[in-house]
Amino acid sequence: MLQAEVKRIWPEIEWIDDTDLREKVLRAWVLGFERSPLVPKDLEEIPFTLLVPNCPATFMEHKRCVVHIARKSAEAMKEFLGKALPIDMDTVIAGAILADVGKVLEYEKVDGECRQSERGRFLRHPFTGTALCMECGVPEPICHIVAAHAGEGDLVKRSVEATIVHHADFMSYLPFKNLAS
């Protein structure tokens, strides 16, 4: 049941060519929901960020946009820079899908309102997301993307794939942040 719900909200998982990796990505989301007070349907209703007051975009609108931006950016980079800059598409897609998996542990709903959970006050989603991914056997280059996609990643050297996902994420975040300022 939970697997089917994750597949429903994440049809982009099918873009991952490697069947073992596809299964690990699915498993990480399922494990996140098993440990979360949220259910998959909540992600279609809650804001994608608590850093923008009254954020008008849902978690899934933002996340699916990030995955699509990352994929298309990686395709353009492969087309024009592929001889000089190798890019693994499965890594980009899996990393983009998993980047915010930790938010299901960082957020909770109380009286219909989304807020940061107690766990989330101690560990932001890059940390909990990386832990979920590692527990599910997600390869380290993808765990690196999850760990480095947000501001916490500014202190590490990002891989090519992590750079793509980071910028895709911020392309879909900063316009909302800037409008709210």
SVG drawing of the C-alpha trace seen along z (x, -y; Angstrom):
<svg xmlns="http://www.w3.org/2000/svg" viewBox="-7 -42 44 46">
<polyline fill="none" stroke="black" stroke-width="0.4" points="0.0,0.0 2.7,-2.5 4.9,-1.5 2.0,-2.1 1.3,-5.6 5.0,-6.5 5.0,-5.3 1.8,-7.4 3.4,-10.7 6.8,-9.9 6.2,-8.6 9.7,-10.0 11.2,-7.0 10.6,-5.1 13.2,-7.4 15.9,-5.6 17.3,-2.9 19.1,-0.8 16.4,1.4 18.3,2.0 18.8,-1.8 15.1,-2.4 14.2,0.1 16.5,-1.6 15.1,-5.0 11.6,-3.7 12.6,-1.9 14.1,-5.2 10.8,-7.0 8.8,-4.1 11.1,-3.9 10.8,-7.7 7.0,-7.5 7.1,-4.5 9.0,-6.7 7.1,-9.9 3.9,-11.4 3.1,-12.4 1.5,-10.3 2.2,-10.6 -1.0,-12.6 0.3,-15.2 3.1,-16.1 0.5,-17.2 -0.9,-19.7 1.9,-21.0 4.2,-23.8 7.6,-22.8 9.4,-25.1 8.7,-26.6 11.2,-29.4 8.7,-31.2 5.7,-32.5 2.4,-31.2 4.4,-29.4 2.0,-28.9 3.7,-25.9 3.3,-22.4 6.1,-20.0 5.3,-17.8 5.0,-20.7 8.4,-21.9 10.0,-18.5 8.8,-17.3 9.9,-20.7 13.3,-20.1 13.6,-16.6 12.5,-17.9 14.9,-20.9 17.8,-18.6 17.1,-16.1 16.8,-18.6 19.8,-20.5 21.9,-17.3 20.7,-16.4 21.8,-19.8 25.1,-19.5 25.7,-16.1 24.8,-17.3 27.1,-20.3 29.8,-19.3 29.5,-15.5 33.0,-14.9 34.6,-17.0 32.2,-16.5 30.8,-13.0 27.4,-13.0 25.5,-10.0 21.8,-10.5 20.6,-7.9 22.6,-9.6 21.1,-13.0 17.6,-11.7 17.8,-9.6 19.6,-12.4 16.9,-14.9 14.1,-12.5 15.8,-11.8 17.1,-15.3 14.2,-16.2 13.2,-12.7 14.4,-13.8 11.7,-16.4 9.2,-13.7 11.1,-13.4 11.7,-17.2 8.0,-18.2 4.8,-17.3 1.2,-18.4 -0.6,-19.6 -4.2,-20.8 -3.9,-20.8 -0.8,-23.1 2.6,-22.0 5.5,-22.8 9.0,-21.7 9.0,-18.6 11.2,-18.3 13.6,-16.0 13.6,-18.7 14.8,-21.3 17.8,-19.2 18.5,-17.6 17.6,-19.3 16.5,-17.2 19.9,-16.8 21.1,-14.9 18.0,-12.7 17.6,-12.1 21.2,-11.0 20.7,-8.6 17.6,-7.1 19.4,-6.7 22.4,-5.0 20.2,-2.6 18.5,-1.6 21.8,-1.0 21.6,-4.0 25.1,-4.5 27.3,-7.1 27.4,-9.5 23.6,-9.8 23.9,-10.1 26.4,-12.9 23.7,-14.8 21.2,-14.5 23.8,-15.7 25.0,-18.6 21.9,-19.8 21.0,-22.6 23.1,-25.2 24.9,-22.6 26.6,-21.5 28.3,-24.9 31.1,-23.5 31.9,-20.5 33.1,-20.1 30.0,-19.0 30.2,-16.4 28.9,-17.4 25.6,-15.7 25.3,-17.3 25.9,-20.7 23.1,-20.1 20.6,-19.1 21.7,-21.9 21.1,-24.5 17.8,-22.9 16.6,-23.0 17.5,-26.6 16.0,-27.6 12.6,-26.4 13.2,-27.8 14.8,-31.3 12.0,-32.9 9.6,-32.2 12.0,-33.3 12.7,-36.5 9.0,-37.3 8.5,-36.9 11.3,-39.3"/>
</svg>
